[in-house]
Amino acid sequence: MSEMKAFEAATTAPRTKRIRPAAPQSVSEQAQRMLSLPDAMSTPSYPDHTDTSGWLALVESIDNVVRPFYEVTMPPRESFTVTESRVGQISNYVIRPLHVAEEASTPIFIEIHGGGLYAGGGELAWMAGAAHAVDRAGLTWAPDYRMPPLHPFPTALDDLLEVYRAALELCHPSQILVSGASGGGNLAAALILRIKDAGLPVPAALVLLTPEVDLTESGDSFLVNDGIDNLLTSLMPVNLLYANGVDLAHPHVSPLFGDLSGFPPTLLQSGTRDLFLSNTVRMHRALLATGTEAELHIWEAMPHGGFGGTTPEDDELRAEVRRFEAIQLARASATPREDYEAS
């Protein structure tokens, strides 16, 4: 199927109307209220794949919808600083909690923002990571990587690999952790593949929060949770725009299908109502098959991206990520550097 025909099929295919189940009482009252709200993100009307101005307008409208979610979960501004630097052709935002000294031994957490691989740039890149950043014992880098429609695959990965090289110039790989949510989870996993291809040492750990690791959307939850997840529907038109004619099953486009041997210890998270649940559980099984240490955390009734960031479940998720990152950072730091690089 040609790229144009694939795009037309993705944007015109009829979607079955689903009756979403009532919020279960097995989750917090706050989560129940969130699940009872109308769809937080309505399915957009995607422009033609050649309509650059239409896509840019769509990105702006989505960013405007997302911004209030980040503002609600924003930590007190007096608890951290944000500075902007340049790495290659992009901005790299550095979040420093005030309890963290900026020294040569300070760990670096590379937080790759979500947004379906086409939205969430600019200031939203660091706003998305602020809630995680303030409790870390290190600096959080939030790269504003380039995205379609102006910069399709592989531009974002090229930018992120350059960011990773910049981090390696400042500290040992055992002091670097990579994290990504949703589309950022795709890029985080694909970045490890690029790091391996380049012969560079991998970071101490990887965190994948409801990662978009299969752009072919072949998993079971793309059918079972379609219409059940109130934050996400199929992103196939965006996937085709991002891939820019490259096979959606290419390992750097859909890292689920890549060689995952040699990956660092990985935490993966999803929820039972998440459209990307299959992405997460399949990635977990694929990592285990290579002997990689991998933790899988599935939250009851949670849709894509959590319950809005302010529920007890969201707090618990952030605590799990902090626990995992701290354990892996301590373990990597305790490993002799020659042994770490050899592994």
N, C-alpha and C positions, 0 to 999 in steps of 0.2 A: 504494500500500500504506500502510495506517495505521501510525502509530508503534508501536502495540501489536503489530500483526501482523508488522511488520518486526523488532521485538525478539524475538518468539517464533521467527521463522524463523532469526534469527542465533544463538539459543541452543540450538536443537534440531536444526539441520542436521547430518546425519551427516558425520564426518570420516574420510577415507581414511587407514588406517594406512600410514605410509611406513617403509621400511627405510633408515635413514640410512647413507650411505657411510662407510667407514673414514676416519680422519683421514689426509690426504695427507702425504707426507714433504717436500713443498715448503714447509712452514711449520716454525717452530721446534719443538723438543721440548716446550717449555712449552705452545705452542698445540696441539700434537697431544694432549697429556694432557688439556687442557681439552675438546677436541672429543670425546674418548673417554669423558667423564663422562656419566652420565644427564642428562636434561633438567634444566637449572639452575632453570628456572621452569616448573612444571607448569601446564597449562591450568586456570584456576580454574572453579569452578561459580558462574556469575553469578546473583545474586539477580534477582527480578522487578524491573522498572524502577521500580515504585512502592515498593519495600522499602528505604527510606532507611537504616534501622538495619543491614540486611543488607549494603548497599554500604559503609557506614562500617566494619563489621567486616572486610570483604574488603580495604579499603584498609589497615587496620591490619596484617592478616596479610601483605600484600605488602610493606609497609614493613619489617616484621620480617625478611623474607627478604632484602631488598635491603641493609639496613644493614651486614651483614658484608662485602659487596663493597666498600662505600665505606671501611669501617674498614681493610681490607687495603691499600688504595691511599692512605690518608691520609698526607700529608707530616708530618714531625716538628712537633709543635705549637709548639715553640720557634722555628719558622721563619716563623710568621705569627700575626696576631691576627684575631679575628672579633668584630665589634660588631653589635648589632641596633638598627635605627632604625625609625621608622614613616614610611611613605609612603601617604597616604590611609588606607585601611582595612586595610593589610597590613603585615607585617614585611618589612624589607629588610635582609638580612645583608650586611655589608661585610667582605670579606677583604682584609687588607693584609699583603703580604709585608714582612718587617722591613727589606729593602733599599729599600723604596719610601717616599718622603716623601709625606705627605698635604698637598699644596699645591694651589693653584688650577689649576696647569698639569698636574696628575697625570691621566693618561688613566683613563677609566672603562670597564670591560668588563662589560656586562650579560649575565650567564650565566643562561639560563633552563633550569631543571632538567627532566629527563624524568620519565617515570612514566605514560605512556599518557594524559595529560591528566586523570588522577584520583588519582594516587598520588605519593609522593615529597616531600610537603610537610614543614613544620616544620624541624627541624634538618637533615633530609636535603637540603633545598634548597641549603644551603651545602656540606654534605659532598660532594655530587655534583660540585661545581665546584672543590674544593680542590686536586686534583692539577694542574689547569690553572692555577689562580690563583697558586700560589707562584712560578712562573717568569716571570710577567708583570711588565712595567715599569709597573704601574699598580694601581689598585684594582679588585677584582672585586665587583660587586653581584650578589647572589643573591636575587631576589625570591621570597617565599613567597606566590605568587599563589593566589587562591581557586579551588577546583575543585568539580566535582560529587562526590557527589549534592546537596550543599547549594547549590552555586553553579555551575550549568551555563553554557554559552555565552550571552552574550559576556563574562561577568564577568572571566575571566582576562585577556582582551585589554584590558578597561577598566583593570584594575589595572596591567598592563604599560605601557600608554600613559601612565598617571600617573607611573610610575617613570621612563619616558623623559623626560617633561617635567621631572621633578626633576633628572635628569642634565644637561639642557640649561641649567638654572639655575646649574649649577656650572662647566660647561666648554663649549667650542665643540664642535659636532657632529663636527668633524674629529678630536676626541680621544675619541670614543665608539665602541665596537665592540659588536656584539650577537652572541651565540652561543647555540645551543640544540641539544640532543641528543634524538632520538626525539620524544616529544610536545612537548618544549621546542623542537625544530626546527620543528614546526608553528607554535607560538606565535611563534617568532622571525621566521619568514617572514610570518606574518599580521600581526605587529606592524609590519613595514615597510609593508604595505598600509595599515594604520591611520594610520601616520605620514604617508604620502603623502596620504591622504584628509583629514587634519587640516591639511595645508599646512605641515607642519614639515619642517625639513631632515633628510635621512637620515643615518645614522651613517657612519663611515669604511669599515666593512666588516661582513660578515655571515659567520658560520660555521655550517653546517648539518651536524651529524653524524647519519647515518642518520635523516633527518627524516621524520616522519609527516605528509607534506604532502598526502596523498590519503586522506581518511577513507572514500571510497567503496570503497577497496581494489580498484581496477580494473586495476592493473598485472600484468604477466606473473609477476613473482616471488611474488605472493600465491598462485599455483598451483604454480609450479615449486619454490619453496623452502618450501612448507608441509610441515612435518614434517622438513625438512632443517635449518632453523634451530633449534638446541637452546636458544635463549633466548626465542623469541617465536612465538606463534601469532596467528591473527586476533583483532583487538580490536573487532570489529563491535558487540557488545553495549555496550561502553564508548563507542564512537563515537556510537551513537544516544543514549546517556545524556548525553554531553557536548553534542551538538547540540541536544537538548531540542526536537525538532520542526522545527528548521531544516533545509533541504535540505543533505545531506552534501556536495553539490557547490558550495555557496555559497563564494565566494572567501575569506571570512574563516574558514570552517570547514576548507576544503581549499585552501590558498593556491596549490597547483599550478595551479588553474584561474583565478587572478586575473590582473590586469594587472601584469606584472612589469617593465614599463619603468620606468627610473629607479631600479632597485635598486642598492645599492652593490656593489663587488667581493665575490664570494662564493666560499668554499671549501665543497665538498660531499664527504662521505665515506660509503662503505658497504663491504660485503664480498660475496664471491661466494655466501656461504650466508645472507645477510641477507634476511629476509622483506621488508624495505623497500628492497631494491636497486632495484626499478622506480621507487619514489618518488624516489630520489636521481638516477638517470640521466635520468628524464623532467624533473625540475626543472632539471637542468643544461642539457638541450636547450632547455627553455622560456626559461631565462635567456639563453642564447646567441642565441636567435631575436630577442630585444629589443636585442641589442648589448651586453648586460651582460658584464663581465669575470667569468668563472667558471672555477674549477679543480675537476676531478673526480678523486678519489682512491679507487680500489677495491682493497681488500686481499684477497689470496689466502685463500680458505676461511674468512674471518672471518664469524661470525654477527652478529646484531644486538647493538650495544653493545660490540663488541670481544671480546677473549679473556679478560676478567676483570680487566684493568687491570695485570697484573704480567708480561706477556710482552714480548719484544723488539718485537713488532709494536705492542703498545700504547704502548711508549716511542716508537717511530717515529711513530705517529699524533700523539702529543702534540707531538713535535718539529716535525712538519709544520704543526700549528696555530700553534705559537709563531712559526715562520718566516713564515707567511702574515700573521698579525696584525702582526708587527713591520714587515714590508714595507709593508703597507697603512697602518699608522699613520704611518710615516715619510713616505710619499708624500702622505698627506692633510695632514700637518703642514707639509710644504714648499710646499703649494699656497696662494697668497694667499687669505685668508679670503673676500674678495668673489667670487673666482673659484670657490671651493669651493661657496659657497651658491648661486651662479648655476647651477652644474652640477646 
